[in-house]
């Protein structure tokens, strides 16, 4: 997995690309979130457009990322969920935890 970082205004957007699985993508996501935390980024948008699959370990890392940012007073939102990832978040009831959007501009405006 790869993560590309970009900014729109004061929102840090992490474009996630590839599967987030045990042993593949977990460390990259953790490092990106830890780096954002150290740089005092308080508004983070996770873009899942290019994430075809997320396993339970990957899901756990997304939740850990959300928790670590919100604990520091920040906000994490999600945009562009693929159907498989949306289904996983729905089954685990995490769609009620994460604020999700279909449109990046609307997600950014919601901060």
C-alpha positions as CSV (number, residue, x, y, z in Angstrom):
1,X,0.0,0.0,0.0
2,X,1.0,3.6,-0.6
3,X,-0.2,6.8,1.0
4,X,0.0,10.2,-0.7
5,X,-0.4,13.3,1.4
6,X,-1.8,16.5,0.3
7,X,-3.4,19.6,1.9
8,X,-6.5,21.5,1.0
9,X,-6.7,24.5,3.2
10,X,-6.1,23.3,6.8
11,X,-7.2,19.7,6.0
12,X,-4.6,17.0,5.6
13,X,-5.8,14.4,3.0
14,X,-4.3,11.0,3.0
15,X,-4.9,9.2,-0.3
16,X,-4.7,5.5,0.6
17,X,-3.8,3.3,-2.4
18,X,-3.9,-0.5,-2.2
19,X,-5.1,-3.2,0.2
20,X,-4.8,-2.6,3.9
21,X,-3.9,-6.0,5.3
22,X,-1.9,-7.6,8.1
23,X,1.7,-7.1,7.1
24,X,0.8,-4.8,4.1
25,X,-0.2,-1.2,4.7
26,X,-0.6,-1.2,8.4
27,X,2.8,0.3,9.1
28,X,2.3,2.9,6.4
29,X,-1.0,4.0,7.8
30,X,0.3,4.1,11.4
31,X,3.4,6.1,10.4
32,X,1.3,8.6,8.4
33,X,-1.1,9.1,11.3
34,X,1.7,9.4,13.9
35,X,3.5,11.9,11.6
36,X,0.3,14.0,11.3
37,X,-0.1,13.9,15.1
38,X,3.5,15.2,15.6
39,X,2.9,17.9,13.0
40,X,-0.2,19.0,14.9
41,X,-2.6,18.2,12.0
42,X,-6.0,18.2,13.6
43,X,-8.2,17.8,10.5
44,X,-7.5,14.5,8.6
45,X,-9.5,13.1,5.7
46,X,-8.8,9.5,4.8
47,X,-9.5,8.9,1.1
48,X,-10.4,5.3,0.4
49,X,-11.0,5.7,-3.3
50,X,-8.2,3.3,-4.2
51,X,-8.6,0.8,-1.4
52,X,-10.2,-2.4,-2.8
53,X,-9.9,-4.4,0.5
54,X,-9.4,-4.0,4.2
55,X,-9.0,-6.9,6.6
56,X,-9.7,-7.0,10.3
57,X,-6.2,-5.9,11.1
58,X,-6.4,-3.0,8.7
59,X,-9.8,-2.1,10.2
60,X,-8.2,-2.1,13.6
61,X,-5.5,0.2,12.5
62,X,-8.1,2.7,11.0
63,X,-9.9,2.6,14.4
64,X,-6.6,3.1,16.2
65,X,-5.8,6.1,14.0
66,X,-9.1,7.6,14.6
67,X,-8.7,7.2,18.4
68,X,-5.2,8.6,18.5
69,X,-6.2,11.7,16.5
70,X,-9.4,12.4,18.4
71,X,-7.7,11.9,21.8
72,X,-5.5,14.8,20.8
73,X,-8.5,16.9,19.9
74,X,-8.4,16.3,16.2
75,X,-11.0,15.0,13.7
76,X,-10.8,12.2,11.3
77,X,-13.3,11.7,8.5
78,X,-13.5,9.3,5.6
79,X,-14.3,9.9,1.9
80,X,-14.9,7.6,-1.1
81,X,-15.4,4.3,0.5
82,X,-15.4,1.4,-1.9
83,X,-18.4,-1.0,-1.7
84,X,-16.4,-3.8,0.0
85,X,-15.0,-1.4,2.6
86,X,-18.4,0.2,3.2
87,X,-19.9,-3.2,3.7
88,X,-17.2,-4.1,6.3
89,X,-17.8,-0.8,8.2
90,X,-21.5,-1.4,8.0
91,X,-21.3,-5.0,9.4
92,X,-19.0,-3.9,12.2
93,X,-21.3,-0.9,13.0
94,X,-18.4,1.4,12.5
95,X,-20.3,3.5,9.9
96,X,-22.0,5.0,13.0
97,X,-18.6,6.0,14.4
98,X,-16.9,7.5,11.3
99,X,-18.3,10.4,9.5
100,X,-18.2,9.4,5.8
101,X,-18.7,11.3,2.6
102,X,-19.0,10.5,-1.1
103,X,-17.7,13.9,-2.2
104,X,-14.3,15.3,-1.2
105,X,-15.3,18.9,-1.3
106,X,-18.3,18.3,1.0
107,X,-16.1,16.4,3.4
108,X,-13.6,19.2,3.6
109,X,-16.4,21.8,4.1
110,X,-17.7,19.7,7.0
111,X,-14.6,20.4,9.1
